[in-house]
Amino acid sequence: MKTTPVTPADLVASIIALPPIARNPDGGINPGESQKIVDWLASAGVSSFMYGGIANLFNARLSEYGAVLDLIEAVAPSDDAWMIPAIGGDYGKAIDQVAMLRERDFPTAILLPFWLVQPKGVATGIRKLADAYGKPLMVFFKALDYLDPQDVAALLKDGALCGVEYGVVPDENGESPHLTTLLDLVGSAERLIDGAGELTIVESSKFGIQGYTSGTGLLAPHISMALLEAVKRGDRAAIESLSRPFVDFDAARAAHSAIPVVHDAIRLAGIADTGPIGPFFESASDPAIVADITRIANELMQANADFTRMEGR
């Protein structure tokens, strides 16, 4: 497992996959099935893994956090695989988790978003958490009522952050003035990654962002990795083409709830038995919805298989 400080090169070395944590029927962690997910991704060359929202760390018990960290360390597929745990989203939980992380060798952790906040307070909290951790953090910058570009730029400059997962949606005109402002302040996109995956990287890559986190790509990691390479070489035609297989699955996530759909699709597509998703989320139970998710997940898996066959990967 990677233990060295995070560099801009790490942010684009691989898609940053967002795997779920597989659970037993009683809700306990299932290491074997969790390993299957990582091994499937590693077979496509994925080497960066972030355990956050799709792993439902929003709702993981603090008493379980040590076991979660044990799992993340154990499933690392190689000595240089980058494993990223999440903390938070609230400050109280995060500061207790940081105390536990200080005893581990993870080079960073990502702060999950939490909505009952004020932007200046979040910036102050990130500084306190980074100081307590003794290492820079990552943050999911998803809305301007969570952080503002000036504070993000200052946190990057001061070393409290080593990376920003950018997820502020374009405005009603399809413009991204907040991203433009942030880039003007920091001078480069090298510490920014896209926080919404294969479809939004099509536009955010025009601003110089190259890396991205991916939940949908868990079903088609070979295509997603090829898309990342197209982004890095600036091949617009390939970017457009390689993003298309993900449209239907992302639409299903939008229609049926983004996190449970990925968790369940991993099981429905036969990658691993992810089990129950856990508190405050619910797997689809309507037979028509289950059938729809199964169909779309299998179509994306088939597109991935067809791609690997054509490319000889």
N, C-alpha and C positions, 0 to 999 in steps of 0.2 A: 504494500500500500504506500502511495506517495505520502511523504512526510515533510518534504521541502516547501519553502514558501511559494505561494501562488504567483505565477508570472503571467503576462499577457498571452504567451504561447500556450499555457495550460488551458486558457479559456476557449481556444479554437483547435486544440489537438484532437478533439472528438466532439460529437454531439454530447451534451450533458443530459444523460438519460434520467428519467424520473420514475424509477421502479416502485411498485407497491411492495409492502411487506406482506408476505403470505402468512395467513393465520390458520390455526387449527379451529375446529368447530367450537371449542370453548373460548376462543379469542386469544389463546396463547400464540407466541411466535412459532412459525414453522420454518426452521432453518433449511431443510432439504428443498422445499418448494421455492423458497426465496433464492436459493442458489441456482435453481433451474432458470429463473428469470435472468439473473446476471450472466450465466453461461450462454444463454441464447443471445443476449446482447453482445457479449464478448466475441461470439462467433462472427459477428459482423465488423469487428474491429473497434467496438465501443470501449472506451477506457475511462470514462468519467461518469460517475453515478451520484445523483443527488437525492437524498431521502428527505422529502418534505411533505408537500400537500398530498400528493397521490399516495404516499406512504401513510397518510393520515396522522402525521405527527402533531397536527393541530390538537388532536384529542387523545394522544398517548399519555398515560399516567406518568408522573414524574418518577414514581417508584419503579417504573419499567424502563426508564431511560438508559440505565446501565446495560440492560439486556439488549436494548435496541443498538447501542454502540458496539456491544460485543458482536451482534449479528453483522453490522455494517463492516466491521473489521474482518470478520470470518469469511464473508462472501467475496471479498476483493479477489478478482480473477488473476492478478499478477502483482509483482512487487512494486510496480510503478502505477497501478491503477489509482485514480483519484477518487476517493470516497468522501462525500460531503454530507454531514449530518445537518439537520435543521434544529434551530432553537426557537422558543417562543410559541405563539406569537406575542403573548403579553410579557411585560418586563419581569414580573415576579417569577414566572416559570423560567424565563430565559436566564436570569442571573443565577438561579440555582443550577441550571443545566451547564452554564459556563464553568461553574466550580467543578463539575464532574469532567468536563472536557479538558480542563487543565491537566488532568492526570493521563490524558491520552495524547496520541501523536498526530491527530488530524491537523492539517495546516490551516484550516478555516472551518467555519460553519455559516449557514445562511439563516438570517432572521426572517421568520415567517411574518407575513403582514397581519396586522391587528387593527381594527377599524375605529375603536373608541379612543382616538388620539388627536393630538395637534402636531403639525409638522415640526415645529421647533422642539417640541418635547421628544419626538422620535429621534431627531438628530442628537439631542443631548443623551438620550438613552443609548444610542448606538455607541457614542464615545465612552460611556461608562461601561458598557458590555465589553467593548474591545480592550479597554484598560484592564478590566477584571480578567479577561481571557489571556491577555498578553500577546495576542495575535490579531491581525485584521480580520474583519468579518466580511460576508457578502450580504446584500440586501435585495429584496424584491421590491423595486420601485414601480408601483402599479397605479398610483393615483396622486394627484397634487394635493389632496387633503391628507396625505400620509407623509410625504416629504416634498420639498421643493428643489428645483435644480441647483440653486445656490448652495444649499446645505449638502446636497449630494457631492457637488464639486469640492467643497471644503473637506468633507470626510475622506474623499479619495486623495486629495492633496496631502492631508495630514497623516495618511496611512491607517486610519481607522477602518477603511474599507479596502479590500483588494479586488473587488469586482461588484458590478451592479447588474442585476437581472432586470432589464427595462421592459415594462409592460404597460405603459400609458398608451391608451388607444388614440388613434388619430381623431381630430375634431370632425365636425359635421361636413367640412369641405374636403376631408381626406388628407389634411395637412397635419404635420407633427411639429408645431412650433416649440413645444416643450423639449423635445429631443434636440432640435436645432439650438435652443438656448443652452442646454446642458453641454452639447458638443462645443459650442463657442467658449464655454467656461472652462472645460477640461482640456480642450485643444486636440483631442483624439478619441476615437471610439475603441481604443485597444483594451480598456478595462470594462467595456460594456458588452453584454450579451442580450439577445432577444429572449423575452420571457414567455412567448406564446407559440413558438415552434415553427413547423414547416411552412405554414401559410404566411405568417407575418414576417418571416425572414425575407420573403420576396421583396417587401417594401423597405424594411429596416436595413437591409444590406445596401440599399442605395445611399444610406448615410454613412457607410463604412463599417457597420456592425457585421461581424462574421460569425461569431459563435451563437449558439442558442440551446435552450433547454427543450426537451422533447418528452411528452407523454405519448402522443399519437405514434411517434416513431418506434415505440416498443413493439408494435405489430409489424413494422417494416424497417428494421434497423439498417439493412443493407442499402435501401433506397435513401434513407435519411442521411447516412454517412456519405453517400455519393452526392447528395444535395449540399452538404457541408463543404465538400471539396469544390463543387461548382461555385459556391459563394466565395470561397477563398481565392479562386482564380478569376472571379468576375465574369463568369460565363452566363450572361443573361438568358440566353435561349435554354440552356440546361437547367438553370434555376427554375424557370417557368415550367418546363416539362416535368422535372423531378418532383415539384411540389403538388402536381395535380392528383396523384394517387391518394393524397391525404384528405382531399376535400370532403368526401362523404363521411369519413370517420369523424372528422372535426365537427361536421354538421350534427352527427348523432350525439356527440358530447354536448354541443350547445342545446340540443333538444331535450336530453335526458339527464343532465348533470355531469359536469366534466370529470370529476374525480371518480365516482362510482363506475362510470362507463369504462374507463381504462382498467380499473381494478378487476371488474367482471370480465372484460373482453380477453384479458390474459388467460383466464380460466376457460372461457367459452371457445377460444381459438386453440386450446390444447397446449399452450406453452407451459403452464404450471397451474396447480390448484391453489388459487389465491385465498380461498376460504371466505369467511365473513369480513366485511370491510371495517366494521367497528363503529364506535359511538358517533352519533350525530350525522351519519350517512346511512343510506339504505340501498341495497342492491335492487335492481329492477325485478318486480314480481309479475307484472302484466305479461302474459305469454306473448302478446304481439310485440311488445317492446323488447323482450328477451330475444325473440326470433330476429328482430331487426338488428339488434346489436351483434348477434351471432353472425348473421349474413354479412354485415358490413365488415366485421373483424376478419372473417374468413376471406372476403374479397381482397382486403388489404394484405393479408398473409399471402394470398395467391399472387398478387402483384409483386410482392417481394420475392417469392420463389421464381416467378417468371423473369424478373430483373436479374437475379443471380445466375440463372441459367444462360440468359442472353449475354451477360457480361463475363461469364466464365469465372465467377467469384466463388 
